[in-house]
Amino acid sequence: MTNVLVTGGAGFIGSNFIRYLLKARPEARVVNFDKLTYAGNLENLIDVAGNPRYQFVKGDICDIAAVGETFRKFSVDTVVHFAAESHVDRSIMGAAVFIETNVVGTQVLLDIAKTTGVQRFVHISTDEVYGSLGHSGKFTETTPLHPNSPYSASKAGSDLLALAYHHTFGLPVIVTRCSNNYGPYQFPEKLIPLMIANALDNKPLPVYGAGLNVRDWLFVEDHCSAIEAVLQKGRVGEVYNIGGNNEWKNIDIVRLLLGKLKKPESLIAYVTDRPGHDLRYAIDAGKVKAELGWSPGVTFEEGLSRTIDWYLANESWWRRIISGAYQEYYKEMYEDR
C-alpha cells in the first residue's frame, strides 16, 4: 500500500479516513478523488492540504477518462471507495443519481482497477443493505440482503458488483458494511449534527414518527481504524461488518443531546415518518474482531462528548454549510488561481 486512491475523500467519513491514514501510515501517499457534490467539502481537509503526501483531484467516478487518467498518473495500487450518494431521504425524492453514482460509478472504478492491476480494492458499504431487523438479533455477513430504500438498493447492487469482479476476474476486492457513523465533519443533514445545530439555534428538532427507530452508532475514528485493519490484514473476496455494539433509539439520542446542550425537550417536533423507514439495525462485528483483532475503542459517552465539543468549537464550519458558503472554498482555492 503506497499510492492510495480515496474516492469521496472530501465527505464526512472519507475526510476523516484520509487524515487517519496519513498519520497511521507514513509511507502512504493519498489521492483524494471527489466530485464535490453538496456533501463534499474541501474545508474538511484544510489541515492536510499542504502535506506533500496528499493530492486532491476533482472528478466524477462515472467519468471513465478522468478516473483512468488519475489511476495512471498517480500509479494507484490501492483503492478505498467511499464515493456515493448516501442520504436515504434524498434517494426517496429522486433515485436516478443514486443508481448512476453508486452502481455505474463503482463499475467504472472496478473496470479501471482491473486493467491497471491494483493490489487491493476496499468497497465501503452500509448495514442498510440488510434491510430491517425486528426487536432482536443482529446482522452478520451471511444475512441475506434485503434493501428497503433506493439508496440501500443501489449500495447492495454495488456490493454485489464488487464481489462479482473478485469472483470473475480475481480483482482483490473486500467489502465493508458499517453501522451509523457520527463525529466531526458530518454534514448537518444527518441526525446527530442536525439536532446539535437546531438545538443551538433553538429551532425545532424534527423526529420521524415516534422516534423509536433503533440504530447502532459507531464513532468515525473507530470506523477509520477498522478500514485500515481491513486494508492491512483483510482477506480478499470477503465481507466485514463494522459496528459499534451501541444501539440507541433515535428519540433517546435526541433527548441525550438536548440534556448535554442544556436545551428543553419542548424543542422536539414529531413529524410524519418517512416511507419504508427501517425499524432497527444492529451489527454483529464478531468476524472483524476474530480475524483482524479490531474492536471499537471509543465509548459512546466519550464519542458523543467529543462530537458536541467539536461542533461547538467549529460553529463557523457548519454555519457555512447551512448557508451554502462552503461551496465557494473550491472556487477560491482552485478556480480563482
C-alpha positions in Angstrom: 0.0 0.0 0.0 1.9 3.0 -1.3 -0.4 5.0 -3.6 -3.9 5.1 -2.2 -6.9 6.4 -4.1 -9.7 7.5 -1.8 -12.9 8.2 -3.7 -15.3 10.6 -1.9 -12.5 11.8 0.3 -14.0 15.3 0.8 -17.0 13.8 2.5 -17.5 13.0 6.2 -16.1 9.6 6.6 -13.6 9.9 3.7 -12.0 13.1 5.0 -11.7 11.5 8.5 -10.1 8.4 6.9 -7.6 10.5 4.9 -6.5 12.3 8.0 -6.3 9.0 9.9 -4.3 7.2 7.1 -1.7 10.0 6.6 -1.0 9.8 10.3 -1.1 6.0 10.7 0.9 5.1 7.5 3.8 7.5 6.9 4.7 5.5 3.8 1.3 6.1 2.1 0.6 8.7 -0.5 -3.1 9.6 -0.8 -5.0 10.9 -3.7 -8.5 12.3 -2.9 -10.8 11.9 -5.9 -14.1 13.8 -5.3 -16.8 15.4 -7.4 -17.5 17.9 -4.7 -21.3 17.5 -4.7 -23.3 19.2 -1.9 -21.8 16.8 0.7 -18.2 17.2 -0.4 -16.3 19.9 1.4 -12.6 20.5 1.0 -12.6 22.6 4.2 -12.7 19.2 5.9 -9.1 18.7 4.9 -7.5 22.2 5.3 -5.1 20.8 7.9 -3.6 18.3 5.4 -3.8 20.4 2.2 -0.1 21.2 2.4 1.0 17.7 3.1 3.3 16.5 0.2 1.8 13.0 0.6 -1.7 14.3 -0.2 -3.2 15.3 -3.6 -6.7 16.4 -4.5 -8.3 15.7 -7.9 -11.7 17.0 -8.7 -13.6 14.4 -10.7 -16.6 12.2 -11.2 -16.3 8.4 -10.6 -18.6 7.9 -13.6 -16.1 9.7 -15.9 -14.1 6.9 -17.4 -11.4 9.1 -18.8 -10.8 11.1 -15.6 -10.7 8.0 -13.5 -8.3 6.3 -15.8 -6.0 9.3 -16.0 -5.9 9.5 -12.2 -5.1 5.8 -11.8 -2.2 6.1 -14.3 -0.9 9.5 -13.2 -0.5 8.5 -9.6 0.3 4.8 -10.1 -2.6 3.8 -7.9 -2.1 0.4 -6.2 -4.9 0.6 -3.6 -8.5 1.9 -3.7 -10.7 2.8 -0.8 -14.1 3.6 -2.3 -16.3 5.9 -0.2 -17.8 7.9 -3.0 -21.6 7.6 -3.0 -24.9 9.4 -2.8 -25.8 8.4 0.7 -28.8 10.1 2.2 -32.0 7.9 2.3 -34.4 10.9 2.2 -32.8 12.2 -0.9 -33.0 8.8 -2.6 -36.7 8.7 -1.9 -37.1 12.1 -3.6 -35.1 11.0 -6.6 -33.4 7.7 -7.2 -31.7 8.2 -10.6 -28.5 9.9 -9.3 -28.1 7.1 -6.7 -28.1 4.4 -9.4 -25.7 6.4 -11.6 -23.2 7.2 -8.9 -23.4 4.2 -6.7 -23.7 1.5 -9.3 -22.3 2.8 -12.5 -19.6 4.8 -10.8 -18.5 1.7 -8.9 -18.4 -0.3 -12.1 -16.2 2.3 -13.7 -13.7 2.1 -10.8 -13.8 -1.7 -10.8 -13.1 -1.9 -14.6 -10.1 0.5 -14.4 -8.8 -1.2 -11.2 -8.9 -4.5 -13.1 -7.0 -3.2 -16.1 -4.4 -1.4 -14.0 -3.8 -4.2 -11.6 -4.5 -2.7 -8.2 -3.4 -4.7 -5.2 -6.4 -4.0 -3.0 -9.9 -2.5 -3.6 -11.9 -1.9 -0.4 -15.5 -1.0 -1.2 -17.2 0.8 1.7 -20.9 -0.1 2.2 -23.6 0.1 4.8 -25.6 -2.1 7.1 -28.7 -0.7 5.4 -28.3 -3.3 2.6 -29.5 -6.0 5.0 -32.9 -4.3 5.5 -34.7 -4.1 8.8 -34.4 -6.2 12.0 -37.1 -6.9 14.5 -36.5 -6.3 18.2 -33.8 -9.0 18.5 -30.9 -10.4 16.5 -28.0 -8.8 14.6 -26.8 -8.6 11.1 -24.0 -11.0 10.2 -22.0 -11.1 7.0 -24.3 -14.0 5.8 -27.6 -12.2 6.5 -29.5 -12.1 3.2 -29.6 -8.7 1.5 -33.0 -7.0 1.7 -32.6 -3.3 0.9 -35.7 -1.2 1.5 -34.8 2.2 0.0 -33.5 3.3 -3.3 -30.2 4.3 -1.5 -29.7 0.9 0.1 -30.7 -0.9 -3.1 -28.1 1.0 -5.0 -25.5 0.1 -2.4 -26.5 -3.6 -2.4 -26.1 -3.5 -6.2 -22.6 -2.1 -6.0 -21.6 -4.5 -3.2 -22.6 -7.5 -5.4 -20.9 -6.0 -8.4 -17.6 -5.6 -6.5 -17.8 -9.2 -5.2 -18.6 -10.4 -8.7 -15.4 -8.7 -10.0 -13.4 -10.7 -7.4 -15.1 -14.0 -8.3 -15.0 -13.5 -12.1 -11.7 -11.6 -12.6 -9.8 -12.2 -9.4 -9.8 -8.5 -8.5 -8.7 -8.2 -4.9 -11.9 -6.8 -3.5 -13.0 -6.5 0.1 -16.4 -5.2 1.1 -17.0 -3.5 4.5 -20.5 -2.7 5.9 -20.7 -0.3 8.7 -23.3 1.0 11.1 -24.3 4.6 11.6 -21.2 6.8 11.9 -21.0 10.0 13.9 -18.3 12.5 14.7 -16.5 15.7 13.4 -17.2 17.0 9.9 -20.5 15.2 9.4 -22.8 17.0 7.0 -25.6 18.6 9.0 -28.5 16.8 7.3 -27.7 13.6 9.4 -29.4 13.0 12.7 -26.7 14.0 15.3 -25.3 17.1 13.7 -28.7 18.3 12.6 -30.0 18.0 16.1 -27.0 19.8 17.5 -27.3 22.7 15.0 -31.0 23.1 15.5 -30.8 22.9 19.3 -28.1 25.6 19.4 -30.3 27.8 17.3 -33.4 26.9 19.4 -35.1 25.6 16.3 -37.5 22.5 16.3 -35.7 19.2 16.3 -37.6 17.0 13.7 -38.0 13.4 14.8 -39.6 10.9 12.4 -42.7 9.1 13.8 -42.4 8.4 17.5 -38.6 8.3 17.3 -38.5 4.5 18.1 -36.2 3.5 15.2 -33.0 2.0 16.5 -29.5 2.4 15.1 -26.1 1.1 16.1 -23.7 4.0 16.4 -20.0 4.0 15.5 -17.6 6.8 16.2 -16.0 7.8 12.8 -12.4 7.4 14.2 -13.2 3.8 15.1 -14.5 3.2 11.6 -11.3 4.6 10.1 -9.2 2.2 12.2 -11.3 -0.7 11.1 -10.8 0.1 7.5 -7.1 0.4 8.0 -7.1 -3.0 9.6 -9.0 -4.4 6.6 -6.5 -2.8 4.2 -3.6 -4.4 6.1 -5.0 -7.9 7.0 -8.4 -8.4 5.5 -9.0 -11.5 3.2 -9.9 -10.6 -0.4 -13.3 -11.6 -1.5 -14.7 -11.3 2.0 -17.3 -9.0 3.6 -16.6 -7.5 7.0 -19.3 -5.9 9.2 -18.1 -3.0 11.3 -20.3 -1.9 14.2 -20.2 0.0 17.5 -22.2 -2.5 19.5 -24.1 0.5 20.6 -27.8 0.6 19.9 -29.9 3.7 20.6 -33.5 4.7 19.8 -33.5 8.0 17.8 -35.6 9.7 20.4 -33.2 8.8 23.2 -30.3 10.2 21.2 -32.2 13.4 20.7 -33.1 13.7 24.4 -29.5 12.9 25.4 -28.2 15.7 23.1 -30.7 18.2 24.5 -29.6 17.3 28.0 -25.9 17.8 27.2 -26.7 21.1 25.5 -29.0 22.2 28.3 -31.9 22.8 25.9 -35.6 21.9 26.6 -37.3 18.8 25.3 -40.0 21.1 24.1 -37.9 21.7 21.0 -38.6 18.1 19.8 -41.1 18.2 16.9 -42.5 14.8 15.8 -43.0 14.7 12.0 -44.6 12.2 9.6 -42.4 9.1 9.3 -40.6 8.7 6.1 -41.7 5.9 3.6 -40.3 2.5 4.3 -38.4 3.6 7.4 -36.5 0.5 8.7 -37.2 -0.2 12.4 -33.8 -1.4 13.6 -30.2 -2.0 12.5 -27.7 -3.9 14.7 -24.3 -5.1 13.6 -22.5 -8.3 14.7 -18.8 -7.3 14.3 -17.5 -10.7 15.6 -15.8 -11.6 12.3 -13.6 -8.4 12.1 -12.7 -8.8 15.7 -11.8 -12.5 15.4 -9.9 -12.2 12.2 -8.3 -8.8 12.4 -8.3 -8.0 16.1 -10.4 -4.9 15.7 -13.0 -3.6 18.1 -14.3 -0.1 18.8 -12.1 1.9 21.2 -14.3 5.0 21.8 -17.3 4.7 24.1 -20.5 6.4 23.0 -20.3 8.7 26.0 -16.8 9.8 25.0 -17.6 9.9 21.3 -20.7 12.0 21.7 -19.0 14.4 24.0 -16.1 14.8 21.6 -18.6 15.4 18.8 -20.6 18.0 20.6 -17.4 19.8 21.6 -16.2 19.8 18.0 -19.5 21.3 16.7 -19.4 23.9 19.4 -15.8 24.8 18.6 -16.3 24.8 14.8 -19.6 26.7 14.6 -18.3 28.6 11.5 -17.8 25.3 9.7 -21.4 24.1 10.0 -22.9 27.6 9.6 -21.1 28.0 6.3 -22.6 24.7 5.2 -26.1 25.7 6.2 -25.7 28.9 4.3 -24.1 27.2 1.3 -21.0 29.4 1.6 -18.7 26.4 2.0 -19.1 25.6 -1.7 -17.1 28.8 -2.5 -14.0 27.3 -1.0 -13.1 25.2 -4.0 -13.6 28.2 -6.3 -11.4 30.4 -4.1 -8.7 27.8 -3.7 -8.5 26.4 -7.2 -10.6 28.1 -9.9 -9.7 31.7 -9.0 -5.9 31.0 -9.0 
